[in-house]
Amino acid sequence: MIKNFADELGFNVGAVPVDLASGAITGKGFNMKNFDHLVILVIKAAGSATEAATLTIEQGTDLTFTTAKALNFTRADVRRATDVTTAGSFTKVTQTSGNTLAMDGTTGATQVIALVEFNDEDLDSEGGYTYVRGKFADVGTTAQLATILYIADGARYTPPPSPII
């Protein structure tokens, strides 16, 4: 039997490609209530070394994030290069627990692919937090596109329910 991603995984777009110089990105929320594991996949084009992009991760109690707070993590997997299509493997980035990731690291204006992963127990579910979102602040004046995608596995139902309800 052939497995299809659409039958096994939950997918949603947090944010279509947006120019971070034209404004902040606040990604749509992803409801982890019916999933065990979530990968936030971010792709960012090169920008300016002086206008660094920082990814921020939050958890919320509803789709509109009426109540939101930081969703901390200690690891991200990142590929940074002038041309990420020719870059090698991902580099594990470890940090003190926090909810932000400097997309460009210390290398200046680069293209970036980053993965930040969470398990359902990482959220404050006892406090009613089941939604996750990524976001970026406005970086300044230099154009740099970014997009946020959510990929979840461990669906409690087949096919997976919508992650936006």
DRENTORKOL-3810 file (N, C-alpha, C; in nm, 4 decimals):
REM DRENTORKOL-3810
@n.u->0.0832; n.v->-0.1178; n.w->0.0000; ca.u->0.0000; ca.v->0.0000; ca.w->0.0000; c.u->0.0879; c.v->0.1243; c.w->0.0000
@n.u->0.0577; n.v->0.2162; n.w->-0.0873; ca.u->0.1327; ca.v->0.3419; ca.w->-0.0953; c.u->0.0754; c.v->0.4407; c.w->0.0040
@n.u->0.1640; n.v->0.5020; n.w->0.0827; ca.u->0.1208; ca.v->0.6060; ca.w->0.1756; c.u->0.1343; c.v->0.7410; c.w->0.1069
@n.u->0.0378; n.v->0.8255; n.w->0.1302; ca.u->0.0414; ca.v->0.9612; ca.w->0.0778; c.u->0.0607; c.v->1.0582; c.w->0.1932
@n.u->0.1453; n.v->1.1582; n.w->0.1724; ca.u->0.1672; ca.v->1.2584; ca.w->0.2762; c.u->0.0368; c.v->1.3209; c.w->0.3228
@n.u->-0.0543; n.v->1.3498; n.w->0.2291; ca.u->-0.1804; ca.v->1.4153; ca.w->0.2646; c.u->-0.2659; c.v->1.3283; c.w->0.3562
@n.u->-0.2454; n.v->1.1962; n.w->0.3508; ca.u->-0.3203; ca.v->1.1058; ca.w->0.4375; c.u->-0.2540; c.v->1.0854; c.w->0.5725
@n.u->-0.1283; n.v->1.1211; n.w->0.5847; ca.u->-0.0518; ca.v->1.0931; ca.w->0.7058; c.u->-0.0105; c.v->1.2174; c.w->0.7844
@n.u->0.0103; n.v->1.3290; n.w->0.7138; ca.u->0.0663; ca.v->1.4481; ca.w->0.7771; c.u->-0.0312; c.v->1.5649; c.w->0.7715
@n.u->-0.0159; n.v->1.6561; n.w->0.8656; ca.u->-0.0924; ca.v->1.7799; ca.w->0.8628; c.u->-0.0058; c.v->1.8901; c.w->0.8050
@n.u->-0.0558; n.v->1.9620; n.w->0.7073; ca.u->0.0184; ca.v->2.0699; ca.w->0.6428; c.u->-0.0611; c.v->2.1986; c.w->0.6536
@n.u->0.0076; n.v->2.3089; n.w->0.6674; ca.u->-0.0574; ca.v->2.4382; ca.w->0.6541; c.u->0.0493; c.v->2.5442; c.w->0.6280
@n.u->0.0079; n.v->2.6487; n.w->0.5610; ca.u->0.0957; ca.v->2.7626; ca.w->0.5371; c.u->0.0772; c.v->2.8593; c.w->0.6532
@n.u->0.1868; n.v->2.8918; n.w->0.7190; ca.u->0.1815; ca.v->2.9939; ca.w->0.8231; c.u->0.1792; c.v->3.1311; c.w->0.7605
@n.u->0.2613; n.v->3.1482; n.w->0.6577; ca.u->0.2680; ca.v->3.2752; ca.w->0.5840; c.u->0.3240; c.v->3.2477; c.w->0.4454
@n.u->0.2545; n.v->3.2976; n.w->0.3438; ca.u->0.3072; ca.v->3.2898; ca.w->0.2075; c.u->0.4301; c.v->3.3797; c.w->0.2009
@n.u->0.5137; n.v->3.3690; n.w->0.0969; ca.u->0.6314; ca.v->3.4553; ca.w->0.0901; c.u->0.5955; c.v->3.6038; c.w->0.1003
@n.u->0.6607; n.v->3.6700; n.w->0.1954; ca.u->0.6373; ca.v->3.8110; ca.w->0.2221; c.u->0.7724; c.v->3.8809; c.w->0.2303
@n.u->0.7800; n.v->4.0022; n.w->0.1806; ca.u->0.9010; ca.v->4.0828; ca.w->0.1916; c.u->0.9067; c.v->4.1411; c.w->0.3322
@n.u->1.0045; n.v->4.0987; n.w->0.4103; ca.u->1.0162; ca.v->4.1443; ca.w->0.5483; c.u->1.0454; c.v->4.2934; c.w->0.5586
@n.u->1.0872; n.v->4.3562; n.w->0.4495; ca.u->1.1101; ca.v->4.5009; ca.w->0.4505; c.u->0.9793; c.v->4.5778; c.w->0.4368
@n.u->0.8744; n.v->4.5096; n.w->0.3916; ca.u->0.7457; ca.v->4.5787; ca.w->0.3741; c.u->0.6580; c.v->4.5675; c.w->0.4981
@n.u->0.6994; n.v->4.4903; n.w->0.5968; ca.u->0.6220; ca.v->4.4768; ca.w->0.7193; c.u->0.6489; c.v->4.3446; c.w->0.7874
@n.u->0.5970; n.v->4.3331; n.w->0.9066; ca.u->0.6140; ca.v->4.2118; ca.w->0.9846; c.u->0.5290; c.v->4.0990; c.w->0.9279
@n.u->0.5697; n.v->3.9762; n.w->0.9556; ca.u->0.4895; ca.v->3.8581; ca.w->0.9245; c.u->0.4410; c.v->3.8018; c.w->1.0574
@n.u->0.3124; n.v->3.7839; n.w->1.0697; ca.u->0.2565; ca.v->3.7092; ca.w->1.1817; c.u->0.1887; c.v->3.5881; c.w->1.1210
@n.u->0.2513; n.v->3.4735; n.w->1.1387; ca.u->0.1996; ca.v->3.3517; ca.w->1.0793; c.u->0.0653; c.v->3.3120; c.w->1.1366
@n.u->-0.0126; n.v->3.2436; n.w->1.0558; ca.u->-0.1385; ca.v->3.1867; ca.w->1.1033; c.u->-0.1064; c.v->3.0796; c.w->1.2069
@n.u->-0.2015; n.v->3.0523; n.w->1.2932; ca.u->-0.1819; ca.v->2.9515; ca.w->1.3957; c.u->-0.2024; c.v->2.8106; c.w->1.3435
@n.u->-0.1345; n.v->2.7156; n.w->1.4051; ca.u->-0.1481; ca.v->2.5733; ca.w->1.3741; c.u->-0.1929; c.v->2.5045; c.w->1.5017
@n.u->-0.3064; n.v->2.4345; n.w->1.4971; ca.u->-0.3603; ca.v->2.3666; ca.w->1.6140; c.u->-0.2974; c.v->2.2284; c.w->1.6275
@n.u->-0.2203; n.v->2.2089; n.w->1.7336; ca.u->-0.1539; ca.v->2.0806; ca.w->1.7568; c.u->-0.2398; c.v->1.9830; c.w->1.8357
@n.u->-0.3620; n.v->2.0194; n.w->1.8650; ca.u->-0.4491; ca.v->1.9364; ca.w->1.9481; c.u->-0.4597; c.v->1.7925; c.w->1.8976
@n.u->-0.4558; n.v->1.7730; n.w->1.7672; ca.u->-0.4727; ca.v->1.6401; ca.w->1.7097; c.u->-0.3448; c.v->1.5830; c.w->1.6489
@n.u->-0.2296; n.v->1.6373; n.w->1.6882; ca.u->-0.1010; ca.v->1.5921; ca.w->1.6355; c.u->-0.0003; c.v->1.5764; c.w->1.7492
@n.u->0.0965; n.v->1.4879; n.w->1.7301; ca.u->0.2007; ca.v->1.4655; ca.w->1.8304; c.u->0.3247; c.v->1.5512; c.w->1.8098
@n.u->0.3503; n.v->1.5914; n.w->1.6841; ca.u->0.4792; ca.v->1.6537; ca.w->1.6514; c.u->0.4599; c.v->1.7577; c.w->1.5418
@n.u->0.5287; n.v->1.8703; n.w->1.5539; ca.u->0.5186; ca.v->1.9775; ca.w->1.4549; c.u->0.6573; c.v->2.0248; c.w->1.4146
@n.u->0.6763; n.v->2.0421; n.w->1.2840; ca.u->0.7972; ca.v->2.1040; ca.w->1.2295; c.u->0.7554; c.v->2.2383; c.w->1.1708
@n.u->0.8224; n.v->2.3435; n.w->1.2138; ca.u->0.8037; ca.v->2.4745; ca.w->1.1517; c.u->0.9194; c.v->2.4908; c.w->1.0554
@n.u->0.8870; n.v->2.4995; n.w->0.9275; ca.u->0.9861; ca.v->2.5127; ca.w->0.8208; c.u->0.9828; c.v->2.6565; c.w->0.7722
@n.u->1.0978; n.v->2.7222; n.w->0.7779; ca.u->1.1086; ca.v->2.8614; ca.w->0.7352; c.u->1.2116; c.v->2.8705; c.w->0.6240
@n.u->1.1768; n.v->2.9426; n.w->0.5184; ca.u->1.2702; ca.v->2.9682; ca.w->0.4085; c.u->1.2819; c.v->3.1192; c.w->0.3954
@n.u->1.4060; n.v->3.1695; n.w->0.3973; ca.u->1.4290; ca.v->3.3134; ca.w->0.3912; c.u->1.5342; c.v->3.3458; c.w->0.2865
@n.u->1.5048; n.v->3.4442; n.w->0.2044; ca.u->1.6009; ca.v->3.4896; ca.w->0.1039; c.u->1.7062; c.v->3.5784; c.w->0.1696
@n.u->1.8148; n.v->3.6012; n.w->0.0984; ca.u->1.9201; ca.v->3.6890; ca.w->0.1487; c.u->1.8674; c.v->3.8315; c.w->0.1598
@n.u->1.9182; n.v->3.9013; n.w->0.2576; ca.u->1.8817; ca.v->4.0413; ca.w->0.2783; c.u->2.0072; c.v->4.1225; c.w->0.3023
@n.u->2.0067; n.v->4.1996; n.w->0.4069; ca.u->2.1200; ca.v->4.2847; ca.w->0.4426; c.u->2.1808; c.v->4.2362; c.w->0.5735
@n.u->2.3123; n.v->4.2400; n.w->0.5820; ca.u->2.3801; ca.v->4.1992; ca.w->0.7048; c.u->2.3429; c.v->4.2897; c.w->0.8215
@n.u->2.3000; n.v->4.4107; n.w->0.7928; ca.u->2.2641; ca.v->4.5048; ca.w->0.9003; c.u->2.1150; c.v->4.5014; c.w->0.9344
@n.u->2.0374; n.v->4.4203; n.w->0.8623; ca.u->1.8936; ca.v->4.4100; ca.w->0.8878; c.u->1.8561; c.v->4.2625; c.w->0.9043
@n.u->1.9056; n.v->4.2063; n.w->1.0111; ca.u->1.8886; ca.v->4.0635; ca.w->1.0350; c.u->1.7439; c.v->4.0275; c.w->1.0662
@n.u->1.7026; n.v->3.9106; n.w->1.0191; ca.u->1.5687; ca.v->3.8588; ca.w->1.0452; c.u->1.5739; c.v->3.7632; c.w->1.1639
@n.u->1.4768; n.v->3.7745; n.w->1.2526; ca.u->1.4666; ca.v->3.6864; ca.w->1.3685; c.u->1.3298; c.v->3.6205; c.w->1.3705
@n.u->1.3294; n.v->3.4892; n.w->1.3748; ca.u->1.2066; ca.v->3.4118; ca.w->1.3858; c.u->1.1672; c.v->3.4045; c.w->1.5326
@n.u->1.0400; n.v->3.4292; n.w->1.5614; ca.u->0.9863; ca.v->3.4185; ca.w->1.6966; c.u->0.8742; c.v->3.3153; c.w->1.6955
@n.u->0.8732; n.v->3.2260; n.w->1.7953; ca.u->0.7707; ca.v->3.1222; ca.w->1.8050; c.u->0.6847; c.v->3.1493; c.w->1.9282
@n.u->0.5528; n.v->3.1417; n.w->1.9077; ca.u->0.4578; ca.v->3.1620; ca.w->2.0172; c.u->0.3588; c.v->3.0470; c.w->2.0229
@n.u->0.2987; n.v->3.0307; n.w->2.1404; ca.u->0.1869; ca.v->2.9386; ca.w->2.1574; c.u->0.0656; c.v->3.0201; c.w->2.1994
@n.u->-0.0521; n.v->2.9740; n.w->2.1570; ca.u->-0.1746; ca.v->3.0483; ca.w->2.1869; c.u->-0.2873; c.v->2.9553; c.w->2.2264
@n.u->-0.3919; n.v->3.0160; n.w->2.2814; ca.u->-0.5071; ca.v->2.9383; ca.w->2.3262; c.u->-0.6159; c.v->2.9272; c.w->2.2204
@n.u->-0.6054; n.v->3.0066; n.w->2.1131; ca.u->-0.7024; ca.v->2.9996; ca.w->2.0044; c.u->-0.6357; c.v->3.0435; c.w->1.8753
@n.u->-0.7067; n.v->3.0308; n.w->1.7650; ca.u->-0.6502; ca.v->3.0594; ca.w->1.6333; c.u->-0.6077; c.v->3.2050; c.w->1.6173
@n.u->-0.6716; n.v->3.2960; n.w->1.6881; ca.u->-0.6364; ca.v->3.4378; ca.w->1.6769; c.u->-0.5329; c.v->3.4811; c.w->1.7804
@n.u->-0.4880; n.v->3.3894; n.w->1.8635; ca.u->-0.3855; ca.v->3.4153; ca.w->1.9645; c.u->-0.4272; c.v->3.5292; c.w->2.0578
@n.u->-0.5550; n.v->3.5253; n.w->2.1001; ca.u->-0.6039; ca.v->3.6226; ca.w->2.1968; c.u->-0.5152; c.v->3.6211; c.w->2.3203
@n.u->-0.4779; n.v->3.5019; n.w->2.3642; ca.u->-0.3809; ca.v->3.4851; ca.w->2.4720; c.u->-0.2616; c.v->3.4123; c.w->2.4117
@n.u->-0.1451; n.v->3.4759; n.w->2.4157; ca.u->-0.0240; ca.v->3.4173; ca.w->2.3559; c.u->0.0923; c.v->3.4310; c.w->2.4520
@n.u->0.1853; n.v->3.3378; n.w->2.4398; ca.u->0.3095; ca.v->3.3467; ca.w->2.5166; c.u->0.4185; c.v->3.2727; c.w->2.4408
@n.u->0.5411; n.v->3.2932; n.w->2.4851; ca.u->0.6571; ca.v->3.2333; ca.w->2.4198; c.u->0.6475; c.v->3.0810; c.w->2.4218
@n.u->0.6928; n.v->3.0195; n.w->2.3128; ca.u->0.7108; ca.v->2.8745; ca.w->2.3066; c.u->0.8608; c.v->2.8527; c.w->2.2890
@n.u->0.9255; n.v->2.8196; n.w->2.3979; ca.u->1.0713; ca.v->2.8093; ca.w->2.3992; c.u->1.1212; c.v->2.6801; c.w->2.3364
@n.u->1.2421; n.v->2.6877; n.w->2.2810; ca.u->1.3094; ca.v->2.5716; ca.w->2.2240; c.u->1.4586; c.v->2.5877; c.w->2.2457
@n.u->1.5309; n.v->2.4769; n.w->2.2384; ca.u->1.6762; ca.v->2.4803; ca.w->2.2578; c.u->1.7527; c.v->2.4367; c.w->2.1338
@n.u->1.6805; n.v->2.3877; n.w->2.0326; ca.u->1.7474; ca.v->2.3387; ca.w->1.9119; c.u->1.6721; c.v->2.3815; c.w->1.7867
@n.u->1.7491; n.v->2.4153; n.w->1.6855; ca.u->1.6970; ca.v->2.4378; ca.w->1.5507; c.u->1.7971; c.v->2.3734; c.w->1.4550
@n.u->1.7501; n.v->2.3324; n.w->1.3398; ca.u->1.8380; ca.v->2.2803; ca.w->1.2356; c.u->1.8345; c.v->2.3798; c.w->1.1212
@n.u->1.9535; n.v->2.4280; n.w->1.0829; ca.u->1.9624; ca.v->2.5418; ca.w->0.9919; c.u->2.0610; c.v->2.5131; c.w->0.8800
@n.u->2.0240; n.v->2.5573; n.w->0.7619; ca.u->2.1154; ca.v->2.5560; ca.w->0.6476; c.u->2.1251; c.v->2.7007; c.w->0.6006
@n.u->2.2452; n.v->2.7575; n.w->0.6069; ca.u->2.2691; ca.v->2.8960; ca.w->0.5659; c.u->2.3776; c.v->2.8971; c.w->0.4593
@n.u->2.3532; n.v->2.9740; n.w->0.3527; ca.u->2.4531; ca.v->2.9839; ca.w->0.2467; c.u->2.4152; c.v->3.0975; c.w->0.1527
@n.u->2.5108; n.v->3.1373; n.w->0.0707; ca.u->2.4809; ca.v->3.2342; ca.w->-0.0339; c.u->2.3770; c.v->3.1772; c.w->-0.1281
@n.u->2.3841; n.v->3.0451; n.w->-0.1521; ca.u->2.2864; ca.v->2.9743; ca.w->-0.2330; c.u->2.2533; c.v->2.8436; c.w->-0.1613
@n.u->2.1410; n.v->2.8389; n.w->-0.0897; ca.u->2.1100; ca.v->2.7198; ca.w->-0.0101; c.u->2.0842; c.v->2.5960; c.w->-0.0947
@n.u->2.0583; n.v->2.6130; n.w->-0.2239; ca.u->2.0367; ca.v->2.4956; ca.w->-0.3088; c.u->2.1665; c.v->2.4188; c.w->-0.3318
@n.u->2.2794; n.v->2.4800; n.w->-0.3015; ca.u->2.4075; ca.v->2.4121; ca.w->-0.3169; c.u->2.4736; c.v->2.3821; c.w->-0.1826
@n.u->2.4050; n.v->2.4182; n.w->-0.0732; ca.u->2.4613; ca.v->2.3963; ca.w->0.0603; c.u->2.4511; c.v->2.2495; c.w->0.0979
@n.u->2.5357; n.v->2.2084; n.w->0.1887; ca.u->2.5370; ca.v->2.0702; ca.w->0.2353; c.u->2.4264; c.v->2.0426; c.w->0.3344
@n.u->2.4600; n.v->1.9695; n.w->0.4373; ca.u->2.3607; ca.v->1.9269; ca.w->0.5351; c.u->2.3251; c.v->2.0384; c.w->0.6331
@n.u->2.2225; n.v->2.0126; n.w->0.7106; ca.u->2.1797; ca.v->2.1075; ca.w->0.8124; c.u->2.2810; c.v->2.1119; c.w->0.9254
@n.u->2.2904; n.v->2.2268; n.w->0.9890; ca.u->2.3728; ca.v->2.2449; ca.w->1.1074; c.u->2.2808; c.v->2.2544; c.w->1.2279
@n.u->2.3107; n.v->2.1786; n.w->1.3315; ca.u->2.2316; ca.v->2.1862; ca.w->1.4542; c.u->2.2737; c.v->2.3117; c.w->1.5296
@n.u->2.1764; n.v->2.3960; n.w->1.5603; ca.u->2.2012; ca.v->2.5173; ca.w->1.6377; c.u->2.1386; c.v->2.4957; c.w->1.7743
@n.u->2.2198; n.v->2.4999; n.w->1.8791; ca.u->2.1666; ca.v->2.4881; ca.w->2.0143; c.u->2.1767; c.v->2.6227; c.w->2.0824
@n.u->2.0818; n.v->2.6461; n.w->2.1703; ca.u->2.0774; ca.v->2.7737; ca.w->2.2402; c.u->2.0176; c.v->2.7527; c.w->2.3778
@n.u->2.0382; n.v->2.8501; n.w->2.4640; ca.u->1.9668; ca.v->2.8509; ca.w->2.5901; c.u->1.8197; c.v->2.8618; c.w->2.5565
@n.u->1.7369; n.v->2.7988; n.w->2.6343; ca.u->1.5936; ca.v->2.7987; ca.w->2.6056; c.u->1.5416; c.v->2.9394; c.w->2.5814
@n.u->1.4819; n.v->2.9590; n.w->2.4656; ca.u->1.4241; ca.v->3.0869; ca.w->2.4264; c.u->1.3312; c.v->3.0647; c.w->2.3097
@n.u->1.2580; n.v->3.1677; n.w->2.2692; ca.u->1.1602; ca.v->3.1495; ca.w->2.1612; c.u->1.1984; c.v->3.2233; c.w->2.0340
@n.u->1.3278; n.v->3.2566; n.w->2.0178; ca.u->1.3712; ca.v->3.3253; ca.w->1.8962; c.u->1.4894; c.v->3.2534; c.w->1.8325
@n.u->1.5019; n.v->3.2728; n.w->1.7008; ca.u->1.6147; ca.v->3.2191; ca.w->1.6252; c.u->1.6635; c.v->3.3278; c.w->1.5310
@n.u->1.7901; n.v->3.3672; n.w->1.5441; ca.u->1.8509; ca.v->3.4618; ca.w->1.4516; c.u->1.8738; c.v->3.3882; c.w->1.3204
@n.u->1.7969; n.v->3.4220; n.w->1.2202; ca.u->1.8003; ca.v->3.3472; ca.w->1.0943; c.u->1.9361; c.v->3.3519; c.w->1.0258
@n.u->2.0012; n.v->3.4673; n.w->1.0268; ca.u->2.1287; ca.v->3.4813; ca.w->0.9572; c.u->2.2478; c.v->3.4395; c.w->1.0415
@n.u->2.2273; n.v->3.4096; n.w->1.1688; ca.u->2.3390; ca.v->3.3741; ca.w->1.2556; c.u->2.4388; c.v->3.4868; c.w->1.2597
@n.u->2.5642; n.v->3.4544; n.w->1.2439; ca.u->2.6691; ca.v->3.5561; ca.w->1.2433; c.u->2.7299; c.v->3.5731; c.w->1.1048
@n.u->2.6682; n.v->3.5139; n.w->1.0036; ca.u->2.7288; ca.v->3.5119; ca.w->0.8710; c.u->2.6817; c.v->3.6235; c.w->0.7792
@n.u->2.5982; n.v->3.7119; n.w->0.8280; ca.u->2.5530; ca.v->3.8222; ca.w->0.7433; c.u->2.4334; c.v->3.7866; c.w->0.6587
@n.u->2.4241; n.v->3.8481; n.w->0.5429; ca.u->2.3075; ca.v->3.8337; ca.w->0.4554; c.u->2.3156; c.v->3.7035; c.w->0.3775
@n.u->2.2430; n.v->3.6034; n.w->0.4227; ca.u->2.2452; ca.v->3.4733; ca.w->0.3581; c.u->2.1044; c.v->3.4225; c.w->0.3338
@n.u->2.0945; n.v->3.3226; n.w->0.2475; ca.u->1.9701; ca.v->3.2495; ca.w->0.2324; c.u->1.9656; c.v->3.1464; c.w->0.3453
@n.u->1.8457; n.v->3.1169; n.w->0.3925; ca.u->1.8333; ca.v->3.0280; ca.w->0.5078; c.u->1.7143; c.v->2.9344; c.w->0.4910
@n.u->1.7356; n.v->2.8096; n.w->0.5285; ca.u->1.6281; ca.v->2.7144; ca.w->0.5523; c.u->1.6447; c.v->2.6720; c.w->0.6972
@n.u->1.5374; n.v->2.6835; n.w->0.7766; ca.u->1.5455; ca.v->2.6475; ca.w->0.9180; c.u->1.4276; c.v->2.5594; c.w->0.9559
@n.u->1.4551; n.v->2.4639; n.w->1.0426; ca.u->1.3527; ca.v->2.3758; ca.w->1.0977; c.u->1.3551; c.v->2.3879; c.w->1.2496
@n.u->1.2394; n.v->2.4165; n.w->1.3076; ca.u->1.2249; ca.v->2.4177; ca.w->1.4530; c.u->1.1132; c.v->2.3184; c.w->1.4830
@n.u->1.1394; n.v->2.2251; n.w->1.5753; ca.u->1.0446; ca.v->2.1169; ca.w->1.5994; c.u->0.9924; c.v->2.1183; c.w->1.7425
@n.u->0.8660; n.v->2.0752; n.w->1.7548; ca.u->0.8010; ca.v->2.0690; ca.w->1.8851; c.u->0.7205; c.v->1.9410; c.w->1.8957
@n.u->0.7121; n.v->1.8874; n.w->2.0168; ca.u->0.6200; ca.v->1.7795; ca.w->2.0484; c.u->0.5006; c.v->1.8400; c.w->2.1198
@n.u->0.3874; n.v->1.7708; n.w->2.1186; ca.u->0.2683; ca.v->1.8275; ca.w->2.1806; c.u->0.2892; c.v->1.8571; c.w->2.3290
@n.u->0.3737; n.v->1.7792; n.w->2.3972; ca.u->0.3967; ca.v->1.8049; ca.w->2.5400; c.u->0.4822; c.v->1.9288; c.w->2.5664
@n.u->0.5406; n.v->1.9890; n.w->2.4620; ca.u->0.6167; ca.v->2.1129; ca.w->2.4787; c.u->0.5256; c.v->2.2334; c.w->2.5022
@n.u->0.3989; n.v->2.2198; n.w->2.4653; ca.u->0.3037; ca.v->2.3291; ca.w->2.4838; c.u->0.2423; c.v->2.3230; c.w->2.6231
@n.u->0.1953; n.v->2.4375; n.w->2.6711; ca.u->0.1277; ca.v->2.4466; ca.w->2.7995; c.u->-0.0187; c.v->2.4072; c.w->2.7796
@n.u->-0.0418; n.v->2.2774; n.w->2.7568; ca.u->-0.1784; ca.v->2.2312; ca.w->2.7286; c.u->-0.2680; c.v->2.2430; c.w->2.8514
@n.u->-0.2114; n.v->2.2319; n.w->2.9708; ca.u->-0.2918; ca.v->2.2490; ca.w->3.0920; c.u->-0.3455; c.v->2.3919; c.w->3.1016
@n.u->-0.2716; n.v->2.4873; n.w->3.0456; ca.u->-0.3161; ca.v->2.6264; ca.w->3.0421; c.u->-0.4043; c.v->2.6560; c.w->2.9219
@n.u->-0.4326; n.v->2.5534; n.w->2.8389; ca.u->-0.5191; ca.v->2.5715; ca.w->2.7232; c.u->-0.4461; c.v->2.6110; c.w->2.5959
@n.u->-0.3136; n.v->2.6019; n.w->2.5947; ca.u->-0.2347; ca.v->2.6401; ca.w->2.4771; c.u->-0.2185; c.v->2.5199; c.w->2.3850
@n.u->-0.2816; n.v->2.5248; n.w->2.2686; ca.u->-0.2683; ca.v->2.4168; ca.w->2.1704; c.u->-0.2253; c.v->2.4686; c.w->2.0338
@n.u->-0.2231; n.v->2.6002; n.w->2.0142; ca.u->-0.1872; ca.v->2.6600; ca.w->1.8851; c.u->-0.0422; c.v->2.7068; c.w->1.8868
@n.u->0.0228; n.v->2.6980; n.w->1.7710; ca.u->0.1613; ca.v->2.7419; ca.w->1.7537; c.u->0.1663; c.v->2.8324; c.w->1.6317
@n.u->0.2515; n.v->2.9354; n.w->1.6369; ca.u->0.2744; ca.v->3.0184; ca.w->1.5187; c.u->0.4167; c.v->3.0724; c.w->1.5205
@n.u->0.4655; n.v->3.1005; n.w->1.3996; ca.u->0.5932; ca.v->3.1671; ca.w->1.3825; c.u->0.5683; c.v->3.3077; c.w->1.3317
@n.u->0.6613; n.v->3.3976; n.w->1.3618; ca.u->0.6467; ca.v->3.5344; ca.w->1.3123; c.u->0.7825; c.v->3.6025; c.w->1.3015
@n.u->0.7855; n.v->3.7084; n.w->1.2199; ca.u->0.9038; ca.v->3.7909; ca.w->1.1990; c.u->0.8658; c.v->3.9367; c.w->1.2183
@n.u->0.9569; n.v->4.0155; n.w->1.2716; ca.u->0.9387; ca.v->4.1605; ca.w->1.2770; c.u->0.9820; c.v->4.2207; c.w->1.1439
@n.u->0.9391; n.v->4.3422; n.w->1.1166; ca.u->0.9854; ca.v->4.4191; ca.w->1.0005; c.u->1.1367; c.v->4.4363; c.w->1.0158
@n.u->1.2124; n.v->4.4078; n.w->0.9095; ca.u->1.3586; ca.v->4.4124; ca.w->0.9199; c.u->1.4205; c.v->4.5460; c.w->0.8816
@n.u->1.3476; n.v->4.6321; n.w->0.8147; ca.u->1.4055; ca.v->4.7595; ca.w->0.7711; c.u->1.3717; c.v->4.7879; c.w->0.6268
@n.u->1.4738; n.v->4.8229; n.w->0.5474; ca.u->1.4476; ca.v->4.8678; ca.w->0.4107; c.u->1.4954; c.v->4.7726; c.w->0.3010
@n.u->1.5833; n.v->4.6788; n.w->0.3335; ca.u->1.6368; ca.v->4.5886; ca.w->0.2317; c.u->1.5427; c.v->4.4701; c.w->0.2107
@n.u->1.5042; n.v->4.4472; n.w->0.0877; ca.u->1.4110; ca.v->4.3383; ca.w->0.0566; c.u->1.4693; c.v->4.2029; c.w->0.0948
@n.u->1.3883; n.v->4.1212; n.w->0.1600; ca.u->1.4217; ca.v->3.9814; ca.w->0.1847; c.u->1.2917; c.v->3.9054; c.w->0.2101
@n.u->1.2660; n.v->3.8120; n.w->0.1209; ca.u->1.1435; ca.v->3.7330; ca.w->0.1298; c.u->1.1580; c.v->3.6237; c.w->0.2346
@n.u->1.0450; n.v->3.5904; n.w->0.2983; ca.u->1.0421; ca.v->3.4789; ca.w->0.3929; c.u->0.9056; c.v->3.4127; c.w->0.3867
@n.u->0.9029; n.v->3.2838; n.w->0.4160; ca.u->0.7778; ca.v->3.2092; ca.w->0.4224; c.u->0.7841; c.v->3.1121; c.w->0.5400
@n.u->0.6672; n.v->3.0804; n.w->0.5948; ca.u->0.6568; ca.v->2.9891; ca.w->0.7088; c.u->0.5600; c.v->2.8772; c.w->0.6713
@n.u->0.6063; n.v->2.7526; n.w->0.6879; ca.u->0.5225; ca.v->2.6348; ca.w->0.6610; c.u->0.5176; c.v->2.5477; c.w->0.7858
@n.u->0.4038; n.v->2.4814; n.w->0.8070; ca.u->0.3876; ca.v->2.3895; ca.w->0.9195; c.u->0.3655; c.v->2.2487; c.w->0.8649
@n.u->0.4381; n.v->2.1528; n.w->0.9220; ca.u->0.4229; ca.v->2.0126; ca.w->0.8849; c.u->0.4121; c.v->1.9334; c.w->1.0156
@n.u->0.3006; n.v->1.8628; n.w->1.0326; ca.u->0.2789; ca.v->1.7886; ca.w->1.1562; c.u->0.2637; c.v->1.6402; c.w->1.1267
@n.u->0.3117; n.v->1.5593; n.w->1.2211; ca.u->0.2886; ca.v->1.4162; ca.w->1.2092; c.u->0.2341; c.v->1.3633; c.w->1.3419
@n.u->0.2084; n.v->1.2353; n.w->1.3440; ca.u->0.1470; ca.v->1.1772; ca.w->1.4624; c.u->0.0007; c.v->1.2163; c.w->1.4737
@n.u->-0.0680; n.v->1.2230; n.w->1.3593; ca.u->-0.2096; ca.v->1.2590; ca.w->1.3604; c.u->-0.2879; c.v->1.1546; c.w->1.4384
@n.u->-0.3798; n.v->1.2029; n.w->1.5180; ca.u->-0.4616; ca.v->1.1121; ca.w->1.5984; c.u->-0.5764; c.v->1.0509; c.w->1.5180
@n.u->-0.5999; n.v->1.1044; n.w->1.3972; ca.u->-0.7077; ca.v->1.0557; ca.w->1.3115; c.u->-0.6574; c.v->1.0486; c.w->1.1672
@n.u->-0.7191; n.v->0.9601; n.w->1.0871; ca.u->-0.6848; ca.v->0.9489; ca.w->0.9456; c.u->-0.8115; c.v->0.9693; c.w->0.8638
@n.u->-0.8113; n.v->1.0588; n.w->0.7669; ca.u->-0.7051; ca.v->1.1561; ca.w->0.7385; c.u->-0.6955; c.v->1.2596; c.w->0.8503
@n.u->-0.5815; n.v->1.3290; n.w->0.8580; ca.u->-0.5625; ca.v->1.4269; ca.w->0.9645; c.u->-0.6675; c.v->1.5381; c.w->0.9576
@n.u->-0.7153; n.v->1.5826; n.w->1.0740; ca.u->-0.8108; ca.v->1.6935; ca.w->1.0746; c.u->-0.7431; c.v->1.8249; c.w->1.0382
@n.u->-0.8228; n.v->1.9221; n.w->1.0057; ca.u->-0.7685; ca.v->2.0540; ca.w->0.9713; c.u->-0.6934; c.v->2.1119; c.w->1.0909
@n.u->-0.5730; n.v->2.1647; n.w->1.0690; ca.u->-0.4953; ca.v->2.2229; ca.w->1.1785; c.u->-0.5346; c.v->2.3663; c.w->1.2118
@n.u->-0.6371; n.v->2.4188; n.w->1.1472; ca.u->-0.6743; ca.v->2.5583; ca.w->1.1734; c.u->-0.8052; c.v->2.5701; c.w->1.2504
@n.u->-0.8573; n.v->2.4564; n.w->1.2978; ca.u->-0.9803; ca.v->2.4632; ca.w->1.3782; c.u->-0.9557; c.v->2.4133; c.w->1.5179
END
